[in-house]
Amino acid sequence: MSVEKAITRFAGFMVLLSVALTYWVHPDFIWLTVFIGANLLQSSFTGFCPAASFFKILGIKTEAECALNKK
């Protein structure tokens, strides 16, 4: 798995989790959904994603690094 795929999976999981928490626990969890969306939006403009940094620390490689290792 690459960092890019890990970010997509993590973002999807967090959105679903925040919606479930909003529905079953408390309506204020909607702000978690808003935060996730805002983070995805700023990441698309700046290229900075805190989750990507965390996944790189865990040793997950980027798509480019995976492609270089296949050659």
Z-matrix of the N, CA and C atoms (Angstrom, degrees):
N
C 1 1.446
C 2 1.526 1 108.11
N 3 1.325 2 114.69 1 141.16
C 4 1.457 3 120.40 2 179.68
C 5 1.528 4 110.36 3 -98.66
N 6 1.321 5 115.45 4 167.25
C 7 1.465 6 121.27 5 178.07
C 8 1.526 7 109.86 6 -60.08
N 9 1.319 8 116.99 7 -42.29
C 10 1.456 9 120.56 8 -178.13
C 11 1.535 10 111.54 9 -61.85
N 12 1.317 11 116.67 10 -43.44
C 13 1.471 12 119.71 11 178.35
C 14 1.523 13 111.04 12 -69.15
N 15 1.324 14 116.67 13 -36.94
C 16 1.465 15 120.30 14 178.41
C 17 1.530 16 110.79 15 -63.74
N 18 1.327 17 116.93 16 -40.00
C 19 1.468 18 120.79 17 178.76
C 20 1.529 19 110.29 18 -63.99
N 21 1.323 20 116.93 19 -44.99
C 22 1.457 21 120.73 20 179.87
C 23 1.524 22 111.11 21 -61.81
N 24 1.324 23 117.00 22 -44.49
C 25 1.467 24 120.73 23 178.94
C 26 1.518 25 111.41 24 -65.42
N 27 1.316 26 116.31 25 -42.41
C 28 1.461 27 120.39 26 -179.93
C 29 1.529 28 110.95 27 -64.70
N 30 1.331 29 117.42 28 -43.79
C 31 1.462 30 121.00 29 179.58
C 32 1.526 31 110.68 30 -62.91
N 33 1.316 32 117.27 31 -43.96
C 34 1.455 33 120.82 32 178.03
C 35 1.515 34 112.20 33 -61.72
N 36 1.320 35 116.29 34 -43.99
C 37 1.469 36 120.64 35 177.92
C 38 1.528 37 111.06 36 -61.65
N 39 1.330 38 116.10 37 -44.44
C 40 1.462 39 119.52 38 -178.47
C 41 1.526 40 112.13 39 -65.37
N 42 1.326 41 117.73 40 -37.88
C 43 1.464 42 120.20 41 177.56
C 44 1.523 43 109.84 42 -63.95
N 45 1.330 44 116.84 43 -47.45
C 46 1.468 45 119.78 44 179.15
C 47 1.525 46 111.65 45 -62.68
N 48 1.330 47 116.93 46 -40.02
C 49 1.461 48 120.91 47 177.95
C 50 1.520 49 110.95 48 -63.72
N 51 1.323 50 116.94 49 -43.83
C 52 1.468 51 119.39 50 -178.88
C 53 1.520 52 111.91 51 -66.34
N 54 1.321 53 117.50 52 -36.20
C 55 1.463 54 120.24 53 176.90
C 56 1.525 55 110.25 54 -66.87
N 57 1.333 56 116.94 55 -41.98
C 58 1.470 57 120.44 56 177.97
C 59 1.526 58 110.84 57 -63.39
N 60 1.313 59 117.13 58 -42.84
C 61 1.470 60 120.26 59 178.28
C 62 1.527 61 111.27 60 -64.19
N 63 1.327 62 115.98 61 -38.02
C 64 1.465 63 119.69 62 177.99
C 65 1.527 64 110.62 63 -64.12
N 66 1.294 65 116.75 64 -41.77
C 67 1.464 66 121.40 65 -176.94
C 68 1.533 67 111.77 66 -73.16
N 69 1.350 68 117.30 67 -46.76
C 70 1.464 69 120.44 68 -170.91
C 71 1.527 70 114.93 69 -98.02
N 72 1.326 71 118.72 70 -20.65
C 73 1.462 72 119.61 71 -174.68
C 74 1.525 73 111.70 72 -108.73
N 75 1.338 74 116.43 73 -63.87
C 76 1.465 75 119.26 74 -177.24
C 77 1.523 76 109.36 75 -159.74
N 78 1.332 77 117.48 76 138.77
C 79 1.471 78 120.48 77 -178.50
C 80 1.531 79 114.62 78 -60.98
N 81 1.311 80 117.83 79 -23.03
C 82 1.467 81 119.45 80 -179.75
C 83 1.531 82 113.30 81 -68.74
N 84 1.321 83 117.32 82 -11.54
C 85 1.464 84 118.70 83 175.67
C 86 1.524 85 111.75 84 -68.13
N 87 1.316 86 117.40 85 -8.28
C 88 1.462 87 120.88 86 175.03
C 89 1.531 88 110.09 87 -58.25
N 90 1.334 89 116.41 88 -28.74
C 91 1.466 90 120.41 89 179.28
C 92 1.528 91 112.13 90 -66.25
N 93 1.326 92 117.08 91 -26.84
C 94 1.464 93 119.62 92 173.81
C 95 1.525 94 109.51 93 -66.41
N 96 1.319 95 116.91 94 -41.48
C 97 1.462 96 121.06 95 176.61
C 98 1.529 97 110.46 96 -61.81
N 99 1.324 98 116.51 97 -42.85
C 100 1.468 99 121.31 98 178.35
C 101 1.528 100 110.09 99 -62.01
N 102 1.324 101 117.78 100 -43.75
C 103 1.466 102 121.37 101 179.09
C 104 1.526 103 111.04 102 -61.35
N 105 1.321 104 116.90 103 -43.35
C 106 1.467 105 120.51 104 -179.81
C 107 1.526 106 109.90 105 -62.43
N 108 1.324 107 116.52 106 -45.55
C 109 1.466 108 120.12 107 178.55
C 110 1.514 109 112.66 108 -62.44
N 111 1.324 110 116.34 109 -41.93
C 112 1.470 111 120.33 110 178.98
C 113 1.527 112 110.46 111 -64.96
N 114 1.318 113 117.30 112 -39.22
C 115 1.464 114 121.05 113 179.07
C 116 1.529 115 110.45 114 -65.69
N 117 1.332 116 117.27 115 -41.09
C 118 1.466 117 120.28 116 177.42
C 119 1.526 118 110.89 117 -64.15
N 120 1.320 119 116.31 118 -40.31
C 121 1.461 120 120.36 119 179.57
C 122 1.531 121 111.68 120 -65.54
N 123 1.325 122 117.54 121 -48.27
C 124 1.469 123 119.00 122 179.60
C 125 1.520 124 111.07 123 -64.99
N 126 1.336 125 117.52 124 -33.62
C 127 1.455 126 120.61 125 178.50
C 128 1.525 127 111.43 126 -64.50
N 129 1.328 128 116.84 127 -35.26
C 130 1.464 129 119.74 128 179.33
C 131 1.528 130 111.62 129 -67.20
N 132 1.331 131 117.80 130 -27.06
C 133 1.460 132 121.22 131 179.14
C 134 1.520 133 112.51 132 -89.82
N 135 1.322 134 117.43 133 -40.70
C 136 1.460 135 120.81 134 -173.03
C 137 1.523 136 114.01 135 -96.28
N 138 1.315 137 117.13 136 -24.56
C 139 1.459 138 120.72 137 -176.24
C 140 1.517 139 112.86 138 82.28
N 141 1.333 140 117.33 139 -1.09
C 142 1.466 141 120.86 140 179.50
C 143 1.519 142 109.67 141 -96.92
N 144 1.329 143 115.31 142 127.59
C 145 1.458 144 120.80 143 178.17
C 146 1.532 145 108.21 144 -136.07
N 147 1.324 146 117.79 145 117.13
C 148 1.465 147 120.03 146 179.55
C 149 1.529 148 112.88 147 -57.89
N 150 1.321 149 116.87 148 -35.62
C 151 1.467 150 119.84 149 179.26
C 152 1.526 151 111.22 150 -64.59
N 153 1.327 152 117.16 151 -36.87
C 154 1.466 153 120.77 152 178.71
C 155 1.521 154 110.69 153 -62.68
N 156 1.317 155 116.17 154 -41.61
C 157 1.466 156 120.00 155 177.92
C 158 1.520 157 110.49 156 -61.31
N 159 1.325 158 116.32 157 -42.06
C 160 1.461 159 121.19 158 179.90
C 161 1.532 160 111.06 159 -65.16
N 162 1.341 161 117.05 160 -43.55
C 163 1.461 162 120.12 161 -179.98
C 164 1.525 163 111.21 162 -66.10
N 165 1.324 164 117.68 163 -34.44
C 166 1.467 165 120.47 164 176.98
C 167 1.519 166 111.00 165 -66.82
N 168 1.338 167 116.75 166 -37.33
C 169 1.469 168 120.61 167 176.35
C 170 1.529 169 110.32 168 -62.68
N 171 1.330 170 115.82 169 -35.65
C 172 1.467 171 120.49 170 178.38
C 173 1.526 172 112.35 171 -71.55
N 174 1.331 173 117.03 172 -10.47
C 175 1.454 174 120.62 173 176.87
C 176 1.514 175 114.87 174 97.59
N 177 1.314 176 117.82 175 9.45
C 178 1.460 177 120.93 176 177.56
C 179 1.529 178 108.05 177 -77.29
N 180 1.322 179 116.05 178 134.66
C 181 1.462 180 120.82 179 -175.97
C 182 1.531 181 111.02 180 -91.18
N 183 1.324 182 114.81 181 155.39
C 184 1.462 183 120.73 182 176.43
C 185 1.532 184 109.23 183 -76.32
N 186 1.337 185 115.75 184 168.39
C 187 1.471 186 120.46 185 176.85
C 188 1.532 187 110.23 186 -58.77
N 189 1.334 188 116.61 187 -40.66
C 190 1.469 189 120.25 188 -179.45
C 191 1.529 190 110.99 189 -64.07
N 192 1.317 191 116.82 190 -42.64
C 193 1.473 192 119.79 191 178.71
C 194 1.524 193 111.23 192 -66.07
N 195 1.318 194 117.11 193 -37.10
C 196 1.465 195 120.44 194 177.08
C 197 1.524 196 110.63 195 -65.23
N 198 1.341 197 117.17 196 -39.56
C 199 1.470 198 121.00 197 179.72
C 200 1.525 199 111.16 198 -66.31
N 201 1.339 200 117.15 199 -37.71
C 202 1.466 201 120.05 200 178.71
C 203 1.519 202 111.63 201 -66.64
N 204 1.326 203 117.01 202 -33.71
C 205 1.462 204 120.79 203 -179.05
C 206 1.512 205 112.65 204 -74.80
N 207 1.336 206 118.09 205 -18.51
C 208 1.467 207 121.98 206 179.57
C 209 1.506 208 112.00 207 -78.62
N 210 1.340 209 117.53 208 -21.60
C 211 1.476 210 120.31 209 -177.18
C 212 1.489 211 111.76 210 -75.92
